[in-house]
């Protein structure tokens, strides 16, 4: 777990793991979520490592040694934060470097991987190459704990310039405390969690969007009705059967009973043990509900 001082320092720069969120390809967070962290509006996510992350840390040195053995490269751990020569808000916390060569090594443990490196990891090493002014990065994956796969990433100055431009624009938003562009609808709920009780008059663009929304919702209702109708036909044919198979014996549909689950009967608890129930009651902030009214006649 990081210290409070480290938490404060992290807000003061853009690191390699931030690049994907800024560009919009992070599987974990959006630019708005990152912006809220950097501006101190919210605390970073849970800093307690998950079990997969812990195993990743444990196996990192093992992977580094094996990659060194396979390639013949001498690899050393990097124990200091590096800073870009021209942009002091760009920092890098490297895994390893290649001794005697302007090359870095980034190690990842993942459950699965395709034929290409993950986009967020690729952006991370491009950020690192920009900060450290190195010409090559080795992106090394341990896949499912049993297979090593690596990629040699050559420096791409055009891609690097675009990344620095995107990061610089994001950093201006951090300094000005103005939010960056919205990437997902969930960003809007983060930026506007509560209403102010007022009403605004619709403009032309919003009126057009509202018209289109009503049209697509009507189509969705028609499609969902057809889906329900065909599901009912199939379920009626299955009756008590748990599965439906094709003529060749392949399972095409399953309709199985889920396992029983235990839940607390809160109504009964409040009635029979009101004092105990009161001890564990907590108040949650209200959330906004988006409701589209029927179109005027």
Secondary structure, DSSP 8 states (H G I E B T S, - for coil): ---HHHHHHHTTSB-GGGHHHHHT--SS--HHHHHHHHTTSS--S--S--HHHHHHHHHHHHHHHHHHHHH---EEE--S-EE-SS-TTBEE--SEEETTSSEEEEEEEES---SS--HHHHHHHHHHHHHHT-SEEEEEEEETTTEEEEEEEE--HHHHHHHHHHHHHHHHHHHHT------SHHHHHHH--S--S------HHHHHHHHHHHHHHHHHHHHHHHHHHHHHHHHHHHTT-SEEE-TTS-EEEE-----------HHHHHHH-HHHHHHT-----------------
